[in-house]
Amino acid sequence: MLEAPYPRLVEMMQMLGATGKRLAGIGACEGAAGNISICFTWTVDVTSLFPCISEIVLPMAVPELAGATFIVSGSGRRLREIIEEPSANLACLVVNADGQTAKMHTGSNCGFSRLTSEFNSHLAVHYDQMVISGSNFHAVIHAQPVHLTYLSHIERYQDEQYLSSHLLRWQPETIINLPEGIGVRPFCIPGSAALSTANVAGLRKQRMTLWAKHGMMVRSDTSLAYAVDLIEYAETAARYEYLNLTLGETSTGLSADEIRAMCKTFGIQQQIY
């Protein structure tokens, strides 16, 4: 939930651009991989940057979000280039009163013909979370960090308890920022209804879920920057885990007793250790 004064359109473009740049900087969105979206419920005039308007049918009905605005990355666009030309890489959707259609605003220099193929997952997660929480803002990122994605190809890391207990043991900050752990969803075809359904269920329990053999999705009702922070914490942990594997698992990281003592000190509620 954000408090007034709310971010202006230009500030949100800067947020989205900085997010794309940072994700590229940590190697989490090679080429045109990865996608970003935000949803907010306050009124913003988007026509100054996105003057071209068309009507689209939404992947699902979102009646409670009538009047809300989504800013979404386009299919085939490089997230690192948002910061240079936001209107070429993003679209704004304003949900119509019927909750089933939206006005899609694009820039005169729009470089894509359709929204990201993962928009159904983005929309479903935004809708689910904003209805549950009543928040006026929500951010979703799909990225493909190298070490997290690699580990998701190994069967034992496709178990949520195993994954979280092995990744959250490497730095004290990780359990503090991800006390609920990291969810895992089985492999689904990218952009499919099955992936969208699995994603919604996973992100009800955790703020981050790993898509086996594909990448991950993270959500935040605070900011895009914090969503990226969560990705960095998890990817750094995955890198430690990868290093440990390559060295023959010579370390066990923080012990369960050490983690429990730290969580008690800082008042962190967790059920992983």
Backbone as CSV, one residue per row, in Angstrom:
resi,resn,N_x,N_y,N_z,CA_x,CA_y,CA_z,C_x,C_y,C_z
1,MET,0.853,-1.191,0.000,0.000,0.000,0.000,0.886,1.236,0.000
2,LEU,0.622,2.144,-0.951,1.359,3.394,-1.004,0.505,4.520,-0.450
3,GLU,1.161,5.480,0.165,0.481,6.652,0.714,0.657,7.837,-0.228
4,ALA,-0.321,8.745,-0.228,-0.212,9.977,-1.014,0.932,10.832,-0.448
5,PRO,1.595,11.636,-1.279,1.354,11.811,-2.718,1.862,10.603,-3.528
6,TYR,1.053,10.164,-4.479,1.386,8.985,-5.244,2.385,9.315,-6.347
7,PRO,3.159,8.315,-6.775,4.130,8.551,-7.853,3.443,9.038,-9.133
8,ARG,4.091,9.977,-9.792,3.596,10.452,-11.090,4.035,9.475,-12.172
9,LEU,3.448,9.638,-13.367,3.771,8.729,-14.470,5.260,8.730,-14.766
10,VAL,5.879,9.894,-14.794,7.305,9.966,-15.111,8.131,9.235,-14.052
11,GLU,7.702,9.303,-12.802,8.425,8.609,-11.735,8.270,7.095,-11.873
12,MET,7.089,6.651,-12.300,6.892,5.223,-12.494,7.705,4.720,-13.685
13,MET,7.850,5.538,-14.703,8.704,5.155,-15.829,10.153,4.994,-15.373
14,GLN,10.589,5.879,-14.491,11.945,5.788,-13.954,12.120,4.518,-13.130
15,MET,11.087,4.173,-12.335,11.125,2.944,-11.540,11.256,1.719,-12.430
16,LEU,10.437,1.678,-13.468,10.451,0.528,-14.373,11.781,0.442,-15.122
17,GLY,12.291,1.589,-15.533,13.576,1.601,-16.227,14.711,1.134,-15.337
18,ALA,14.727,1.622,-14.098,15.775,1.219,-13.160,15.689,-0.273,-12.853
19,THR,14.477,-0.786,-12.790,14.290,-2.215,-12.530,14.849,-3.055,-13.670
20,GLY,14.506,-2.693,-14.905,15.027,-3.422,-16.055,16.539,-3.381,-16.126
21,LYS,17.110,-2.224,-15.829,18.566,-2.076,-15.856,19.224,-2.947,-14.796
22,ARG,18.649,-2.977,-13.590,19.248,-3.767,-12.512,19.125,-5.255,-12.805
23,LEU,17.985,-5.707,-13.297,17.814,-7.118,-13.618,18.819,-7.560,-14.677
24,ALA,19.043,-6.704,-15.666,20.056,-7.018,-16.678,21.445,-7.053,-16.051
25,GLY,21.685,-6.153,-15.098,22.985,-6.076,-14.453,23.346,-7.320,-13.669
26,ILE,22.348,-8.031,-13.152,22.635,-9.258,-12.394,22.429,-10.504,-13.262
27,GLY,22.251,-10.292,-14.552,22.140,-11.417,-15.474,20.851,-12.193,-15.359
28,ALA,19.755,-11.499,-15.028,18.483,-12.180,-14.803,17.490,-12.014,-15.941
29,CYS,17.897,-11.373,-17.032,16.955,-11.165,-18.143,17.710,-11.077,-19.459
30,GLU,18.366,-12.163,-19.824,19.139,-12.190,-21.062,18.235,-11.931,-22.271
31,GLY,18.761,-11.190,-23.251,17.976,-10.903,-24.457,16.645,-10.284,-24.102
32,ALA,15.571,-10.889,-24.618,14.227,-10.389,-24.334,13.547,-11.188,-23.229
33,ALA,14.322,-11.953,-22.462,13.743,-12.732,-21.367,13.297,-11.807,-20.240
34,GLY,12.326,-12.270,-19.467,11.848,-11.515,-18.316,10.769,-10.526,-18.683
35,ASN,9.956,-10.167,-17.717,8.882,-9.202,-17.926,8.502,-8.543,-16.605
36,ILE,7.928,-7.367,-16.696,7.616,-6.546,-15.521,6.212,-5.988,-15.669
37,SER,5.523,-5.832,-14.565,4.268,-5.084,-14.582,4.012,-4.479,-13.209
38,ILE,3.279,-3.388,-13.212,2.774,-2.811,-11.967,1.287,-2.533,-12.162
39,CYS,0.563,-2.512,-11.058,-0.860,-2.144,-11.075,-1.090,-1.132,-9.966
40,PHE,-1.864,-0.095,-10.265,-2.188,0.903,-9.247,-3.604,1.411,-9.480
41,THR,-4.212,1.933,-8.426,-5.627,2.292,-8.501,-5.895,3.790,-8.482
42,TRP,-4.879,4.625,-8.300,-5.125,6.062,-8.381,-5.118,6.493,-9.855
43,THR,-5.704,7.644,-10.118,-5.880,8.095,-11.499,-4.635,8.811,-12.007
44,VAL,-4.188,8.403,-13.189,-3.032,9.018,-13.840,-3.370,9.213,-15.316
45,ASP,-3.061,10.372,-15.857,-3.232,10.601,-17.291,-2.014,10.029,-18.007
46,VAL,-2.215,8.950,-18.757,-1.093,8.283,-19.417,-0.933,8.710,-20.875
47,THR,-1.848,9.558,-21.356,-1.853,9.865,-22.792,-0.673,10.720,-23.242
48,SER,-0.002,11.385,-22.313,1.135,12.215,-22.716,2.277,11.356,-23.272
49,LEU,2.502,10.197,-22.679,3.550,9.297,-23.156,3.007,8.177,-24.030
50,PHE,1.723,7.857,-23.848,1.120,6.722,-24.543,-0.175,7.175,-25.235
51,PRO,-0.064,7.883,-26.338,-1.235,8.508,-26.965,-2.090,7.586,-27.830
52,CYS,-1.572,6.432,-28.232,-2.306,5.536,-29.135,-3.177,4.590,-28.308
53,ILE,-4.467,4.519,-28.632,-5.411,3.771,-27.807,-6.118,2.697,-28.637
54,SER,-6.189,1.500,-28.063,-6.967,0.416,-28.659,-7.691,-0.322,-27.535
55,GLU,-8.647,-1.172,-27.912,-9.388,-1.953,-26.930,-8.895,-3.393,-26.955
56,ILE,-8.718,-3.987,-25.771,-8.328,-5.399,-25.706,-9.241,-6.129,-24.730
57,VAL,-9.349,-7.435,-24.931,-10.040,-8.304,-23.981,-8.990,-8.851,-23.022
58,LEU,-9.235,-8.731,-21.740,-8.274,-9.194,-20.739,-8.273,-10.721,-20.660
59,PRO,-7.156,-11.326,-20.261,-7.085,-12.784,-20.146,-8.074,-13.366,-19.136
60,MET,-8.504,-12.558,-18.185,-9.499,-12.975,-17.201,-10.256,-11.739,-16.729
61,ALA,-11.439,-11.937,-16.204,-12.225,-10.821,-15.682,-11.664,-10.380,-14.337
62,VAL,-11.555,-9.060,-14.168,-11.042,-8.499,-12.914,-11.970,-7.376,-12.452
63,PRO,-13.225,-7.695,-12.134,-14.216,-6.647,-11.857,-13.830,-5.697,-10.728
64,GLU,-13.165,-6.211,-9.698,-12.779,-5.346,-8.574,-11.685,-4.353,-8.944
65,LEU,-11.060,-4.543,-10.106,-10.006,-3.622,-10.539,-10.474,-2.702,-11.657
66,ALA,-11.768,-2.553,-11.829,-12.286,-1.600,-12.812,-11.735,-0.211,-12.504
67,GLY,-11.177,0.440,-13.524,-10.574,1.758,-13.356,-9.105,1.722,-12.994
68,ALA,-8.580,0.562,-12.627,-7.158,0.452,-12.280,-6.294,0.529,-13.535
69,THR,-5.040,0.894,-13.342,-4.087,1.011,-14.448,-2.967,-0.009,-14.269
70,PHE,-2.635,-0.686,-15.366,-1.487,-1.580,-15.407,-0.445,-0.977,-16.345
71,ILE,0.808,-1.068,-15.981,1.901,-0.762,-16.905,2.678,-2.054,-17.084
72,VAL,2.803,-2.502,-18.338,3.285,-3.852,-18.643,4.331,-3.796,-19.744
73,SER,5.337,-4.643,-19.635,6.346,-4.724,-20.696,5.781,-5.464,-21.906
74,GLY,6.269,-5.092,-23.088,5.810,-5.693,-24.322,6.551,-6.972,-24.659
75,SER,5.933,-7.813,-25.460,6.553,-9.063,-25.874,7.786,-8.792,-26.730
76,GLY,8.845,-9.548,-26.460,10.057,-9.434,-27.253,10.912,-8.219,-26.961
77,ARG,10.579,-7.465,-25.921,11.342,-6.253,-25.605,12.427,-6.565,-24.573
78,ARG,13.519,-5.855,-24.656,14.624,-6.022,-23.712,14.377,-5.112,-22.507
79,LEU,14.346,-5.711,-21.336,14.064,-4.926,-20.133,15.122,-3.859,-19.898
80,ARG,16.349,-4.120,-20.323,17.415,-3.140,-20.119,17.203,-1.873,-20.940
81,GLU,16.341,-1.925,-21.950,16.120,-0.767,-22.811,14.940,0.097,-22.376
82,ILE,14.195,-0.344,-21.348,13.076,0.463,-20.860,13.557,1.832,-20.421
83,ILE,14.701,1.878,-19.764,15.203,3.136,-19.226,15.509,4.146,-20.331
84,GLU,15.822,3.652,-21.525,16.143,4.538,-22.648,14.892,5.031,-23.363
85,GLU,13.926,4.135,-23.583,12.703,4.490,-24.304,11.504,3.778,-23.671
86,PRO,10.979,4.298,-22.580,9.854,3.633,-21.913,8.656,3.405,-22.833
87,SER,8.315,4.412,-23.643,7.117,4.308,-24.474,7.280,3.322,-25.621
88,ALA,8.501,2.911,-25.929,8.725,1.904,-26.972,8.625,0.494,-26.415
89,ASN,8.733,0.356,-25.103,8.848,-0.966,-24.497,7.722,-1.329,-23.540
90,LEU,6.864,-0.360,-23.225,5.803,-0.575,-22.251,4.442,-0.206,-22.824
91,ALA,3.398,-0.748,-22.229,2.024,-0.360,-22.540,1.297,-0.066,-21.242
92,CYS,0.318,0.804,-21.303,-0.541,1.086,-20.155,-1.945,0.562,-20.455
93,LEU,-2.505,-0.173,-19.525,-3.874,-0.668,-19.659,-4.737,-0.033,-18.584
94,VAL,-5.864,0.516,-18.980,-6.832,1.047,-18.025,-8.066,0.158,-18.114
95,VAL,-8.394,-0.521,-17.026,-9.477,-1.494,-17.029,-10.820,-0.788,-17.147
96,ASN,-11.633,-1.254,-18.078,-12.957,-0.684,-18.278,-13.908,-1.087,-17.158
97,ALA,-15.080,-0.438,-17.120,-16.051,-0.675,-16.049,-16.544,-2.112,-16.008
98,ASP,-16.517,-2.803,-17.163,-16.996,-4.192,-17.185,-16.004,-5.170,-16.562
99,GLY,-14.767,-4.729,-16.321,-13.758,-5.583,-15.725,-13.260,-6.694,-16.625
100,GLN,-13.735,-6.718,-17.872,-13.357,-7.773,-18.808,-12.517,-7.258,-19.970
101,THR,-12.560,-5.962,-20.196,-11.817,-5.337,-21.285,-11.023,-4.158,-20.729
102,ALA,-10.141,-3.639,-21.549,-9.328,-2.505,-21.124,-8.940,-1.671,-22.330
103,LYS,-8.675,-0.400,-22.067,-8.088,0.460,-23.078,-6.570,0.315,-22.985
104,MET,-5.956,-0.084,-24.082,-4.509,-0.234,-24.104,-3.886,1.000,-24.733
105,HIS,-3.071,1.686,-23.957,-2.380,2.886,-24.413,-0.939,2.510,-24.755
106,THR,-0.510,2.864,-25.943,0.869,2.613,-26.349,1.486,3.894,-26.895
107,GLY,2.804,3.898,-26.981,3.505,5.065,-27.489,3.493,5.113,-29.002
108,SER,3.721,6.293,-29.536,3.798,6.444,-30.997,5.003,5.706,-31.557
109,ASN,5.969,5.395,-30.707,7.156,4.638,-31.119,7.116,3.197,-30.601
110,CYS,5.938,2.672,-30.320,5.770,1.336,-29.761,6.524,0.300,-30.597
111,GLY,7.305,-0.555,-29.928,8.133,-1.517,-30.635,7.637,-2.954,-30.544
112,PHE,6.374,-3.161,-30.177,5.850,-4.525,-30.044,4.397,-4.555,-30.511
113,SER,3.943,-5.748,-30.854,2.566,-5.903,-31.332,1.639,-6.476,-30.266
114,ARG,2.197,-7.046,-29.200,1.362,-7.597,-28.125,2.114,-7.525,-26.803
115,LEU,1.376,-7.671,-25.729,1.969,-7.651,-24.400,2.779,-8.919,-24.168
116,THR,3.601,-8.898,-23.125,4.358,-10.084,-22.767,3.455,-11.314,-22.720
117,SER,3.984,-12.444,-23.130,3.211,-13.689,-23.148,2.853,-14.165,-21.743
118,GLU,3.511,-13.616,-20.735,3.222,-13.992,-19.347,2.198,-13.055,-18.702
119,PHE,1.535,-12.195,-19.508,0.628,-11.223,-18.906,-0.518,-11.897,-18.163
120,ASN,-0.943,-13.087,-18.614,-2.019,-13.764,-17.892,-1.611,-14.069,-16.448
121,SER,-0.359,-14.482,-16.251,0.129,-14.724,-14.890,0.231,-13.424,-14.100
122,HIS,0.768,-12.381,-14.720,0.866,-11.082,-14.054,-0.515,-10.615,-13.600
123,LEU,-1.469,-10.624,-14.526,-2.814,-10.132,-14.224,-3.444,-10.936,-13.092
124,ALA,-3.331,-12.258,-13.168,-3.946,-13.107,-12.155,-3.353,-12.859,-10.770
125,VAL,-2.037,-12.677,-10.702,-1.394,-12.428,-9.413,-1.776,-11.050,-8.873
126,HIS,-1.727,-10.030,-9.730,-2.152,-8.692,-9.293,-3.573,-8.746,-8.736
127,TYR,-4.458,-9.356,-9.483,-5.868,-9.412,-9.085,-6.032,-10.129,-7.757
128,ASP,-5.441,-11.294,-7.634,-5.566,-12.083,-6.419,-5.038,-11.324,-5.214
129,GLN,-3.848,-10.759,-5.337,-3.225,-10.084,-4.211,-3.922,-8.784,-3.838
130,MET,-4.348,-8.024,-4.836,-4.962,-6.727,-4.531,-6.363,-6.889,-3.958
131,VAL,-7.079,-7.917,-4.385,-8.385,-8.187,-3.793,-8.227,-8.659,-2.359
132,ILE,-7.253,-9.539,-2.114,-7.021,-10.058,-0.761,-6.573,-8.948,0.190
133,SER,-5.621,-8.124,-0.260,-4.998,-7.136,0.628,-5.691,-5.776,0.638
134,GLY,-6.401,-5.462,-0.440,-6.981,-4.129,-0.569,-5.951,-3.066,-0.891
135,SER,-4.753,-3.477,-1.312,-3.682,-2.524,-1.609,-4.014,-1.710,-2.858
136,ASN,-3.422,-0.515,-2.922,-3.606,0.346,-4.102,-2.440,0.229,-5.079
137,PHE,-1.469,-0.640,-4.774,-0.288,-0.793,-5.630,0.223,-2.217,-5.526
138,HIS,0.686,-2.737,-6.666,1.274,-4.075,-6.654,2.231,-4.197,-7.827
139,ALA,3.374,-4.837,-7.574,4.407,-5.023,-8.595,4.698,-6.503,-8.759
140,VAL,4.923,-6.915,-10.001,5.252,-8.314,-10.314,6.417,-8.340,-11.298
141,ILE,7.372,-9.212,-11.045,8.517,-9.386,-11.946,8.699,-10.867,-12.239
142,HIS,8.879,-11.186,-13.503,9.355,-12.518,-13.896,10.774,-12.351,-14.411
143,ALA,11.698,-13.115,-13.847,13.099,-13.033,-14.254,13.691,-14.433,-14.289
144,GLN,14.890,-14.540,-14.841,15.550,-15.833,-14.981,16.989,-15.786,-14.463
145,PRO,17.147,-15.535,-13.141,18.494,-15.497,-12.561,19.208,-16.826,-12.783
146,VAL,20.473,-16.762,-13.135,21.197,-17.948,-13.600,21.248,-19.063,-12.555
147,HIS,21.654,-18.750,-11.331,21.885,-19.803,-10.346,20.572,-20.379,-9.808
148,LEU,19.582,-19.526,-9.588,18.270,-20.023,-9.181,17.678,-20.931,-10.247
149,THR,17.763,-20.492,-11.487,17.190,-21.277,-12.575,17.931,-22.599,-12.743
150,TYR,19.255,-22.558,-12.616,20.025,-23.800,-12.712,19.604,-24.794,-11.635
151,LEU,19.528,-24.338,-10.383,19.169,-25.243,-9.300,17.783,-25.847,-9.520
152,SER,16.889,-25.097,-10.172,15.531,-25.605,-10.394,15.504,-26.773,-11.371
153,HIS,16.621,-27.035,-12.046,16.724,-28.192,-12.936,17.114,-29.459,-12.165
154,ILE,17.517,-29.318,-10.911,17.938,-30.456,-10.094,16.745,-30.892,-9.249
155,GLU,16.400,-32.147,-9.317,15.133,-32.620,-8.745,14.972,-32.279,-7.270
156,ARG,16.017,-32.462,-6.475,15.844,-32.240,-5.039,15.550,-30.775,-4.711
157,TYR,15.981,-29.851,-5.565,15.704,-28.431,-5.330,14.299,-28.043,-5.790
158,GLN,13.571,-28.977,-6.370,12.182,-28.719,-6.730,11.234,-28.973,-5.559
159,ASP,11.799,-29.332,-4.436,11.036,-29.466,-3.187,11.189,-28.170,-2.395
160,GLU,10.079,-27.551,-2.014,10.118,-26.234,-1.371,10.938,-26.235,-0.086
161,GLN,10.724,-27.230,0.764,11.440,-27.268,2.032,12.938,-27.435,1.811
162,TYR,13.297,-28.310,0.911,14.721,-28.538,0.622,15.348,-27.266,0.050
163,LEU,14.685,-26.668,-0.917,15.220,-25.459,-1.549,15.422,-24.352,-0.523
164,SER,14.385,-24.046,0.240,14.475,-22.936,1.190,15.498,-23.199,2.286
165,SER,15.515,-24.427,2.829,16.450,-24.714,3.921,17.899,-24.684,3.452
166,HIS,18.147,-24.981,2.188,19.509,-24.952,1.680,19.936,-23.567,1.210
167,LEU,19.010,-22.765,0.728,19.387,-21.438,0.243,19.433,-20.393,1.347
168,LEU,18.543,-20.496,2.326,18.456,-19.447,3.337,19.488,-19.603,4.445
169,ARG,20.407,-20.559,4.290,21.414,-20.800,5.322,22.717,-20.042,5.094
170,TRP,22.839,-19.308,3.982,24.149,-18.764,3.625,24.416,-17.361,4.149
171,GLN,23.397,-16.564,4.345,23.596,-15.211,4.879,22.463,-14.879,5.839
172,PRO,22.749,-14.196,6.945,21.674,-13.828,7.877,20.566,-13.009,7.219
173,GLU,20.931,-12.149,6.262,19.929,-11.277,5.636,18.851,-12.050,4.888
174,THR,19.178,-13.253,4.429,18.243,-13.970,3.568,16.996,-14.407,4.325
175,ILE,17.154,-15.016,5.484,15.998,-15.443,6.268,15.221,-14.241,6.787
176,ILE,15.906,-13.141,7.042,15.231,-11.933,7.518,14.315,-11.369,6.439
177,ASN,14.757,-11.414,5.196,13.969,-10.839,4.102,13.024,-11.832,3.438
178,LEU,13.293,-13.127,3.590,12.410,-14.149,3.011,12.046,-15.190,4.073
179,PRO,11.450,-14.752,5.183,11.171,-15.689,6.279,10.171,-16.774,5.909
180,GLU,9.341,-16.499,4.901,8.372,-17.503,4.461,8.971,-18.494,3.477
181,GLY,10.226,-18.263,3.091,10.909,-19.146,2.169,10.577,-18.852,0.717
182,ILE,11.000,-19.752,-0.155,10.807,-19.618,-1.597,9.921,-20.760,-2.069
183,GLY,8.847,-20.412,-2.769,7.963,-21.433,-3.307,8.550,-22.068,-4.550
184,VAL,8.041,-23.230,-4.916,8.455,-23.917,-6.138,7.221,-24.417,-6.866
185,ARG,7.137,-24.145,-8.145,6.060,-24.659,-8.998,6.658,-25.626,-10.004
186,PRO,5.962,-26.716,-10.304,6.474,-27.648,-11.312,6.514,-27.006,-12.690
187,PHE,7.293,-27.583,-13.585,7.397,-27.016,-14.919,6.037,-26.975,-15.606
188,CYS,5.723,-25.823,-16.176,4.522,-25.643,-16.986,4.933,-24.930,-18.267
189,ILE,4.171,-25.087,-19.314,4.453,-24.403,-20.562,4.396,-22.890,-20.323
190,PRO,5.421,-22.132,-20.743,5.409,-20.679,-20.557,4.156,-20.043,-21.150
191,GLY,3.567,-19.141,-20.392,2.391,-18.420,-20.853,1.101,-19.197,-20.749
192,SER,1.141,-20.424,-20.219,-0.046,-21.273,-20.191,-0.965,-20.939,-19.019
193,ALA,-2.228,-21.374,-19.131,-3.178,-21.208,-18.042,-2.740,-22.006,-16.816
194,ALA,-2.111,-23.163,-17.061,-1.635,-23.986,-15.941,-0.578,-23.253,-15.132
195,LEU,0.327,-22.568,-15.815,1.359,-21.804,-15.114,0.738,-20.665,-14.329
196,SER,-0.229,-19.983,-14.934,-0.893,-18.873,-14.250,-1.577,-19.348,-12.975
197,THR,-2.305,-20.454,-13.054,-3.018,-20.991,-11.888,-2.044,-21.408,-10.791
198,ALA,-0.978,-22.108,-11.179,0.021,-22.533,-10.206,0.709,-21.343,-9.556
199,ASN,0.940,-20.324,-10.346,1.632,-19.132,-9.869,0.817,-18.395,-8.815
200,VAL,-0.469,-18.234,-9.069,-1.345,-17.552,-8.107,-1.328,-18.292,-6.772
201,ALA,-1.454,-19.619,-6.836,-1.467,-20.408,-5.607,-0.149,-20.278,-4.851
202,GLY,0.974,-20.330,-5.579,2.272,-20.225,-4.935,2.515,-18.881,-4.295
203,LEU,2.117,-17.814,-4.972,2.392,-16.469,-4.470,1.397,-16.012,-3.407
204,ARG,0.421,-16.843,-3.088,-0.393,-16.583,-1.902,0.387,-16.927,-0.638
205,LYS,1.264,-17.921,-0.724,2.026,-18.377,0.445,3.342,-17.635,0.593
206,GLN,3.989,-17.343,-0.511,5.295,-16.694,-0.492,5.296,-15.519,-1.455
207,ARG,6.261,-14.632,-1.265,6.377,-13.497,-2.192,7.214,-13.846,-3.408
208,MET,7.811,-15.020,-3.395,8.657,-15.452,-4.504,8.399,-16.916,-4.767
209,THR,8.264,-17.256,-6.037,8.110,-18.653,-6.391,8.995,-18.980,-7.582
210,LEU,9.636,-20.130,-7.504,10.554,-20.574,-8.546,9.795,-21.475,-9.514
211,TRP,9.876,-21.149,-10.806,9.263,-21.977,-11.839,10.301,-23.010,-12.271
212,ALA,10.067,-24.268,-11.985,11.060,-25.288,-12.304,11.460,-25.228,-13.773
213,LYS,12.769,-25.178,-14.002,13.379,-25.211,-15.342,12.993,-23.999,-16.202
214,HIS,12.673,-22.880,-15.567,12.235,-21.714,-16.343,12.729,-20.394,-15.761
215,GLY,12.498,-20.160,-14.501,12.842,-18.866,-13.907,12.056,-18.679,-12.630
216,MET,11.651,-17.464,-12.327,10.909,-17.235,-11.106,10.043,-15.995,-11.241
217,MET,9.097,-15.845,-10.298,8.262,-14.649,-10.235,8.251,-14.162,-8.799
218,VAL,8.268,-12.850,-8.648,8.269,-12.238,-7.321,7.264,-11.098,-7.315
219,ARG,6.682,-10.844,-6.162,5.685,-9.783,-6.042,6.019,-8.876,-4.863
220,SER,5.517,-7.650,-4.925,5.678,-6.709,-3.815,4.559,-5.685,-3.862
221,ASP,3.996,-5.336,-2.708,3.027,-4.243,-2.656,3.680,-2.987,-2.094
222,THR,5.013,-2.997,-2.064,5.779,-1.849,-1.573,6.420,-1.076,-2.707
223,SER,7.210,-1.751,-3.532,7.892,-1.092,-4.641,8.508,-2.115,-5.564
224,LEU,8.797,-1.696,-6.776,9.556,-2.532,-7.702,10.960,-2.759,-7.177
225,ALA,11.539,-1.735,-6.557,12.902,-1.856,-6.044,12.998,-2.973,-5.009
226,TYR,11.980,-3.093,-4.149,12.034,-4.148,-3.145,11.846,-5.521,-3.774
227,ALA,11.036,-5.600,-4.822,10.903,-6.873,-5.541,12.249,-7.304,-6.115
228,VAL,13.004,-6.350,-6.653,14.339,-6.665,-7.172,15.261,-7.070,-6.031
229,ASP,15.154,-6.402,-4.887,15.960,-6.791,-3.720,15.743,-8.261,-3.382
230,LEU,14.489,-8.709,-3.380,14.192,-10.101,-3.051,14.852,-11.049,-4.047
231,ILE,14.823,-10.672,-5.325,15.489,-11.491,-6.340,16.986,-11.563,-6.050
232,GLU,17.585,-10.426,-5.704,19.023,-10.402,-5.426,19.371,-11.259,-4.213
233,TYR,18.563,-11.175,-3.148,18.827,-12.007,-1.968,18.786,-13.487,-2.341
234,ALA,17.753,-13.886,-3.070,17.601,-15.299,-3.426,18.668,-15.756,-4.412
235,GLU,18.993,-14.927,-5.399,20.006,-15.310,-6.384,21.387,-15.388,-5.744
236,THR,21.695,-14.487,-4.819,22.971,-14.567,-4.106,23.052,-15.864,-3.301
237,ALA,21.944,-16.225,-2.641,21.909,-17.475,-1.894,22.107,-18.669,-2.824
238,ALA,21.481,-18.614,-3.999,21.627,-19.703,-4.968,23.059,-19.793,-5.481
239,ARG,23.717,-18.650,-5.579,25.111,-18.668,-6.020,25.998,-19.331,-4.963
240,TYR,25.766,-19.021,-3.681,26.503,-19.697,-2.609,26.262,-21.201,-2.682
241,GLU,25.011,-21.590,-2.893,24.678,-23.007,-2.961,25.381,-23.674,-4.143
242,TYR,25.389,-22.978,-5.271,26.077,-23.501,-6.457,27.581,-23.654,-6.189
243,LEU,28.187,-22.643,-5.571,29.613,-22.724,-5.248,29.892,-23.903,-4.324
244,ASN,29.009,-24.087,-3.355,29.198,-25.189,-2.428,29.106,-26.545,-3.147
245,LEU,28.191,-26.648,-4.088,28.069,-27.887,-4.861,29.343,-28.155,-5.664
246,THR,29.856,-27.098,-6.290,31.045,-27.285,-7.135,32.285,-27.644,-6.317
247,LEU,32.283,-27.279,-5.034,33.427,-27.571,-4.162,33.212,-28.839,-3.335
248,GLY,32.199,-29.628,-3.709,31.960,-30.885,-3.015,31.209,-30.726,-1.709
249,GLU,30.427,-29.651,-1.587,29.614,-29.394,-0.390,30.467,-29.419,0.871
250,THR,31.494,-28.580,0.864,32.436,-28.528,1.989,31.913,-27.734,3.184
251,SER,30.821,-26.987,3.001,30.280,-26.187,4.096,28.800,-26.501,4.291
252,THR,28.343,-26.306,5.528,26.916,-26.470,5.821,26.233,-25.126,6.060
253,GLY,26.992,-24.028,5.892,26.397,-22.710,6.107,26.032,-22.484,7.556
254,LEU,25.142,-21.534,7.797,24.652,-21.302,9.151,23.899,-22.536,9.625
255,SER,24.093,-22.907,10.885,23.372,-24.066,11.412,21.928,-23.687,11.716
256,ALA,21.073,-24.693,11.846,19.675,-24.445,12.187,19.569,-23.737,13.532
257,ASP,20.413,-24.116,14.490,20.401,-23.466,15.808,20.783,-21.989,15.691
258,GLU,21.797,-21.698,14.869,22.218,-20.308,14.678,21.112,-19.489,14.025
259,ILE,20.443,-20.068,13.053,19.359,-19.345,12.370,18.183,-19.123,13.316
260,ARG,17.831,-20.145,14.084,16.721,-19.976,15.032,17.049,-18.929,16.093
261,ALA,18.283,-18.909,16.572,18.686,-17.914,17.581,18.618,-16.508,17.007
262,MET,19.071,-16.361,15.775,19.025,-15.046,15.129,17.583,-14.585,14.919
263,CYS,16.712,-15.504,14.473,15.313,-15.148,14.253,14.628,-14.767,15.567
264,LYS,14.979,-15.452,16.643,14.421,-15.099,17.944,14.855,-13.707,18.359
265,THR,16.116,-13.387,18.116,16.647,-12.066,18.476,15.945,-10.955,17.724
266,PHE,15.698,-11.175,16.427,15.119,-10.135,15.593,13.607,-10.251,15.422
267,GLY,12.993,-11.191,16.112,11.544,-11.337,16.049,11.050,-11.814,14.691
268,ILE,11.822,-12.646,14.023,11.456,-13.163,12.704,10.669,-14.461,12.878
269,GLN,9.450,-14.500,12.347,8.639,-15.696,12.378,8.927,-16.544,11.141
270,GLN,9.390,-17.766,11.353,9.674,-18.655,10.224,9.445,-20.101,10.647
271,GLN,9.185,-20.968,9.678,8.916,-22.370,9.962,9.794,-23.285,9.082
272,ILE,10.915,-22.753,8.645,11.794,-23.520,7.749,12.805,-24.327,8.536
273,TYR,13.324,-23.738,9.634,14.364,-24.402,10.427,13.840,-24.781,11.815
